[in-house]
Structures are given as structure tokens and as C-alpha cells.
Amino acid sequence: MKGYAGRYVEVDLSRSEVKIKKLPEELALDYIGGMGFGAKTLYDLVPEGIDALSPENVICFWNGPLAGSLVPVSSKYCVAAKSPLTGMFGFGISSGYFGAELKRAGFDGIIFLGKSPRLVYCLVDDDFIKLIDAEHMRGRTTWEAEELIKEELQDQSVRVASIGIGGERMVRFACITNDRNRQVGRTGMGAVMGSKNLKAVAVRGTKAAGVADLKALRRFCKILYERCQGSATEKYRKYGTPANVLVHNKLGCLPTRNFQQSTFEHANKVSGETMLRTHVKKITACDICPIACDHVNKVDEGRYKGAVASVDYESLWSLGPNCGVSDLNAITKAVEICDTNGIDTISAGMTVSFAMECYERGLLKKEDTEGLELKFDNADAMVEAVRLMSRREGRLGNLLAEGSRRAAEIIGRDAWKYAMQIKGMELAGYSMRSLQTSTLGFATSIRGACY
């Protein structure tokens, strides 16, 4: 089983028990890794009909066979659990360095069962695995938790996947942040971690990934590296995924103001080209990736001076054109709030845009919005709504933290018409009016509205 570590960790949080188990060869042959392993794990271990935020749920982290290898663009890992947002099979994918480090520690995955009686983080240090008290991290942001763990372990190279206050307070679309700027974004995996009192997973490894034929792999990887540096990826190397803003706007597939339109009149103000010129301060890459599409923004002036965030296409779109907002300072601040407090930027922006349409149509009043003039194009109101939602603060924050489908059910009347979701999960940034293939993908996706 070259490519696989051949082992995984099972952690019972209720009993503080750790077991190292052998990865069955038939599991690898039938399900390959990542999402496949996650689906099989939930099928085997999660009882039918449970509450996704109950101790009976299981959350698992799984690699694929290429993680930790020389193969470029192979840094992805998957986290799976029953979703508190959709009530179905939930999973999120992230990149960065966490997944590769888990493989180097000698494991293909980690399964967490039960619920810890106190807030903890799990350390995987090669074969040394331990649950460590994290009560002093309660209420800390994802970035703060990562730095605290690195300081405690006296090692800046340890890789950390953590939740923020959004996960602790079980916002239904809470995310998991690893390596500061990478997120397991969709379906609320951070809320499941919060329900289990699991603040973070820290990984440090020293082992090499197994390879069947190293010389052949090197020859193959050389070809891939050359192609990764070709014209097909040039726009992502230069502008990051926000390179797609103007393209989608020209094609009429850039959802605007809660999908009421498919073009944004201020697209030039939030394009990848503009962002690179005015806000990008750093360009970084995930493990073994020659493309380096991660563009980090910093706000230099104005109300949101000092805000720092990695702004990709989906985040830029959901908190920008989707809310009628063309202020890159405000968008960067909103993304920073999402990343540090730990909530999915797509569901966050879509739930705010849902609330904006409800407000404009009279379904929400000022007494429902903490006094916010929650209209489209109001950048400051968008940022404040995101902050309240990410912390479950106040009437509005608690309402929006439930996600658009549940919020529509709470508001009642015709609110359901304006919740742009499928199977409970908010739509991603592609207009179904223009892209029929996306429509089919959204409608048939096993986890809800996603491509």
C-alpha cells in the first residue's frame, strides 16, 4: 500500500482513550482516501437519526494517497461528519500543510468519537498522541489558538487545525482553520468540533511518505510542475482565484445581491486586478504547490485599517457583489472576521445577503437587526452582521448563525423564497441562470448547494 501510511488514529474524547489502528487494504482499494474514507467512516459509525451536535456524531480527518508526496497540488485533506447545517453527510476540504504533516506523522487519518468533558486539543507527534487541556484557549480566535499551541510546544513548524468562537458557540456553518489562511469551509465541521469540546488538532511528523517507484514519480512530477507553470494557471499565479471576477461578470454568471442579478456594476472595483494593485501584500503557496494562488490582503487606511485576510474568489464574491458591496477594505475585514472567529465565508455572505433581501422586503425590521440598516450596498452593516453572526451575539447574530434555511423558517411568511440554498447549504458563487452545468451540480451534490 505505497502512498498510504497504513495506520489511523481513533480518539475517544469521552474516555480520553487513544488507539492506533491498521488501515484495511480493502478500504484503500474501495474508497481511495479523503472524502471516500470519510463517507465510509460515517456510514459505519454514526447512528441513524442523531443530532449532528450530539456526542454520538463522529468527526474524522482523512488524507489521500498523494498527501506528503512529491506530487504537486496534493495538499488537500478532508474532514467529515454529519452536518449541523444540512443534517446530511457533511464534509469540507482544505489544503495548506496540515494534511501532509499528518501523513509525515505516519497516519492516514484521525477519527474523533464522543465528547470531552473539558475543552482540549489533540497533539499528534509521530507516535506520541495526547489530549491536552485547552480551557485557556476558550474564546480565542483560530489564529491565537494556533500561536498559543506553537508557543506551548516550542515549535513554529507544528501544523494546527483549530476552531474559533464560531465553532465553540456552534454556528451551524462554523469552519476549521489550518495554517492560518486555509479553511475546511463548508457544512459546519467547526461546529461539530465545538460540540465535542475539541479546540484544535496539532500535528508534527518526521516520517517520509512511502513511494513504489521514486524515479518514475520524479519523472512524472517534473511534467506536472512544468504544466503547473504554463498558461492555464498564469491568471491564478498572478491574481489568485479573484482573477475570475471580471470573467464571470462578462459571462453574466456573477451572482449579485442575493442572486437577484447575474452581473455587478462595480465589478472593476473588486476584481483580482484591482485587488493586486491596491491590497495584496503577500502571495503564498500550499504544500508542494508551484501555483501559489493564495493572495493575502492588508487594509492600509480607513475604518478597517490593519485588517489582514487571504481573500479568494468565493470569499470576495459572497461578501462583496453578493451583498452589493464594492469596498475592498470592508470585504477584507469581513473575511478576517470569518477566518479568525471560524465561520464559512460562503454561507456567511449568503446568509447576510438573505437577511438584506428580507430587510428590504419588510420581513425584517430594525428591531430585528440590532438597529442596522441592513440594506444591499451597505458595507459597514455587512461587516457588523458578519461579526454578530460569527459570535452568536444578539437577536440578529443568533438568527443568522442558524444559516439561511433555518433563519427563513424562524422569520416565516415568504422568507423561504429568498434563502438561496439547496438541501440546507447556501449556494456558491456561480449563477445558475448562465451555467446550466453548475445548476445540475448544485441540485445533485451529495452535501447540498456546491459544485
N, C-alpha and C positions, 0 to 999 in steps of 0.2 A: 504493500500500500504506500508506494512512494508519493510524496506530496502531502500526505496526512501525517500528523504526529502520532495517530493511533490511540490517543487517550483523550478523555474529557473529565471534567471535574463536576461532581454533584455536591451541592451545598444545601443542607437542611438548616435554614435560618432559625426555625423554631427551636431546634435542639442544639444548635451550634456544632453540627457534625459535618465533617468534610470527608468525601470519598473520591478516590481516583479510580476511574473505570476504563476498561478497554473499549475502544470504538469498534463495533462489529463491522467486519468487512462487508457484509451484505447491506448494511446501512449506507456505506460509502458507494457501493455499486448501484444501489437503487435510487438514492437521493442526492448524491454528489457532495453537497455541503450547503452552508448558508441557509437560505430560505427553505430548501428541501429538508435539511436536518431539523429546522425549527418547526415545520409543519408536522413532521413525524413525531417529534417530542411532545407537542401539544396534543396530538391525536392519542398518544399512548398515556399521557399523564394527567391531562386536565379533565375533570368530570363534567358531564353534560349539565348545562343549566346553571352553572355557578356564576356569582357576581365577579366581574373582572377585577374588582378591587378587594376581593376576599383573599385570605391566606391560601385557599385551595387553588388559586391560579398559579401558574408556573411561568417564570421568565427565563429565557435561555439566550446565550450569546454563542454564535457559531461562525466559524471561518469556512472558507472554501479551500480546495487543494492547492491553489496558487499563492495563497497568502504567505508572506515571508520569503518568497522565492525571488528569482531574478526577473520574472515576467513583469513587464511594465504595466501600469494601471491595474494592479492586482490587489490593492489595499483594502477592498471592501470587506465588511463583515456584517452580519445580520443579527438583530435582536428580535425575538418573537415571544408573544404571549397573547392570551385572549384580550382583545382591545376594549378598554373602558369607554372609548368613543363610539365604536360601532357595534360592540357586543359580538363580533365575529373574530375569525382568525386575524390577528394583527401582527404586523412586522414592520420594522424600519431598517434602512440600510445606511451605513456610514462608511467613511474612509479615514484618511489620516494615517496614524501609526499604530493605533491600538490593536487592530486585528493581527497585523504582522508580529507585533510583540507577543501576543498570546500564543501564536504558533512557535515563536522562538523560546517561549517558556516550556514548550513541549506539550501543548494541548490544542485540540481542535475546537473545544467549546467549554462553556460553563453553564450548568443548569442550577437555578435557584428555586428551592421549594419553601413553603411555609412563610412565616413572618417572624422577624426578630423582635424580641421584647424591648429592645432599645435601638437607637439609630447606630448603624455600623457601616464600615466599608470592608470590602474583601480584598485582601492582598494575595496575589499570586506571584510568587518569587521563585521561578523554576518549580521545584517540587515542594517548596515550603508554601503552604496555604493557610491563611489565618483570617478570622473575623476580628476587626479592631474597632474599638469604641469610637463613635463619631458624633457624640452628642454636642461637642464643642463646635461642630460644623453646622448645627441646625440653624436654618435661616441664612446660611452663607450662599453666595452665588456659585455657579458652576466654576467660574474662573478662580474664585477664592478657595473653593474646596480643592481644586487641582493643585494650587500653590501650597496650601497647608499640608497636603499629603506628601508632596515632594520635599517640603522642609522637614517633616517628621521622619521621612525615610532617608533624608540627606542625600538625595539623588535627583537631579533635574532631568535625568533621562527616563525615569519611570513614566509609563503611559497610563493616563487616568480617564475613565468614563464616569461622569457624575451627573447628578440632578441638582437643580436649584430649588428655590422656594415654590416654583410652579409644580414641580414633582412632589415635594413634601406636602403641599396642600391639595394634591391630586386634581389639578386642572386636567380635564379629560384628554387634552391633546398635548400634555407635557412631553418634552423631548429629553434625550440624553445627550450631553455634550462631551466629546472627547477631543484631546489635543487642542483645546481652547476654541478652535474655529470650525470643528466638524460636528455634525449632529445626526443622531438617529432620530429623524424628524417626525415621521408620521405615525398615526394610530395610538399615540398616548403611552408609549413604553416607559416614559419617565414617571407617569402616574402610577404604573404598576410597581416600579422600583420604590416609589414613595409609600405605597400601601404596604410594602414589605419592610419598611424601615431600613432600606438599603440605600445609603447615600452615594456610594461610589464603588467602582471596581478598579483596582490598581494592578498593573501588570509589569513585570520585569523578567526578561528572559535572556539566556546565553547560548541556546542551542541553535544549530543550523537546520533548516528545513531539508527533508530528505528528497533527493532527486535521483531518478532512474538512470539518466544519461546526461551528465553535466555538459559535456562537449556539444552534444546535439542541442541542448537547451540554450547554450550560449549562442550558437549559430542562429537559432530561431529568434532569440531575443534581440539580436543585432538587427534583424529585418524589421521587427516590431518597433524598435527605437527609431530607426530611420523613417518609418511611416508615421510615427507619432510626431516627428518634426516636419512633416510635409504640409501641403497647402490645406488639407482637410481640417487641421487643428490650429491653423495660424490665427484665426479670429479669437479662439479661446486662450491662446498663449498671450495675445496682446490685450484683449479686453475682458477676458473671463467670460462666463456664460451670459452676462448682460449684453454681450455682442448681439444677442437675439432680439433685443427690444425693438430696434428700428426695422429689422427684418419682419418680425411678427406684425408690427404696426402697418407696414406696407402691404402685407398679405391679408390684412383685415382679420387677424386672429389673436390680437392682444386684448384680452378681456378688460373692460373698463367699467368702473362704477358698478360693481357687483354684477358683472356680465350684462348690463343694460346695453352697452355698446361693444364693438369689437375693434375700435381704434381709439387712440388717445391723442388729443390735440396738442398736448405738451410732451409728446414722446421724446423730442430732441433734448429736453431738459433732464431726462432721466436715462438717457442712452448710455451704453457702455463706453462710447467715445467721450461723452461729456464727463462721465464718472472718472475715467482715467485721467482726464485733463485737470479736474478740479478736486478730487477726493482721494484717489488711490495713493497710498503711501508705501505699500509693500505688496509684493507678489510672492506667493509661496506654493509649494507642491506637497502632495501626499507621498507616502512611502513608495519608492520605486516608480515615480511618475515623472516623465520628461515634459509633460504639457504645462503644468503649473497654472491652473485656471483660477486658483484662489486669490482673489484681489481684496486686499484689506483697506477699508476706508477710514479716514480720520477727519473729523469736523474741526476746522481751524478757527471759526468765528461764529458769533451769534448765540442764540439761546442754548443751542446744544453743543457748544464748544467743548472739545475733549472727547466726544463720543467716538468709539472705535468699534468697527464690526467688519466681518467678512461678508460682503454683500454679493450674493449670487442672483441669477435671473429670477428664480421663484420668489425669493425674499423681496427683491426690488419691485417686482410686479405686484405681489399681493398687498404690500404696504404702501405702494405707490399708485400706479394707474388704476388698480382695482378699487382704491379708495378715493380716486380723483386727485391724488396728491402728487405734486411735481417738485417738491422741496427735498433735495438730496440730503440736506442736513437732518431733516425730520425723519426721513426714511432710515438713514444710518442709525439714528438714535433709537428708533423703534426696533430695528434688527438687534442692536446691542441689548436692549431690554429683553427681547425674546431669548437671545443666546445665553445671557447671564442668569436670568430667572428660570430659564429652561422650558420654553414652550415652542411648538412648531410654528414657524413663520407663515406657512401657507394657511393653516387653519386659523391662526391669529388674524391675519389680514382679511380672510374671507368672513370670519365671524364679525369683525368690526364693520366691514362693508355691508353685511346683512343688517347690522344694527343701524347703520347710517340710512339705509333704504327704509327701514321700519320707522325711523325718526322722521324722515322727510314725508312719509305717507301717513303720519299721525298715529302709528301703532305704539310708538314710544314717546313719552313726554319728558320735559326737562326734569321732573321729579324722579324719573326712572334712570336718568343718565348722570346723576351726581352734578347736575347743573351744566353739563357740557352741551354746547351747540353742536350736536353730533351729526353734522351735515357732510356730504361729499365735498372734497376740496379743502376741508378744514384740517390742516396738517397737525396743529397743536392738539386738537381734540382727538385725532387718531392716535398720537403718541400717548396721551393720557389714558385713553381707553385701553391701549395695549398694556400700560403699566398696571392699571387696576385689575385687568383680566389675569395678568401673569401672577398676581399675588392673591387673587380671590378677595379683593378689597371692595367693600361697599356693595350696594344693591346691583349696580351695573357690573362690577367685577365678578360677582358670584354668578350672575346670569350668563355672561359671555363665556365664563370658564367651563360651562356645560357643553359648549360647541353649538353650532347654528341650529342643528335639528332639534336638540332638547330645548334650546332657548326659544325656538319658534313654538314648540308645544306649550311652554310656560306662558309666553305672550298671548297665544291663542289668536282667534279671529283669522285673518288672512295671512298671518306672518309666515306660514309654511311656504307660501308662494315665493318668498324672497330668500329662503335658505337654499343657497346653491350647493347642494350636497347629494351624494348618491350613497345609499346604504349607511348614512350617518357620517361620512367623511367628506370634507369640503373639497371642491374642485381645484385642480391645479391650473397653471397659467396658460391654457390654450383654449381658444374659443371654439366651441362645438359647432357654431354656425359655419365656420370656414374649414374646419378639419374633421371630416367625417371619420377618418381613421381614429382620431382621438375620441370621438363620440363612442365608437364601438369599444375602445379600450376602457373608457370610463365606465361604461354600462356593464361590462363583463368582468372587470377587475375583481379578484378574489378578496381584496381588502377595502373596496369602496372606490370613490372617485379618484383614480390615479392612473397614470399612463404606464 
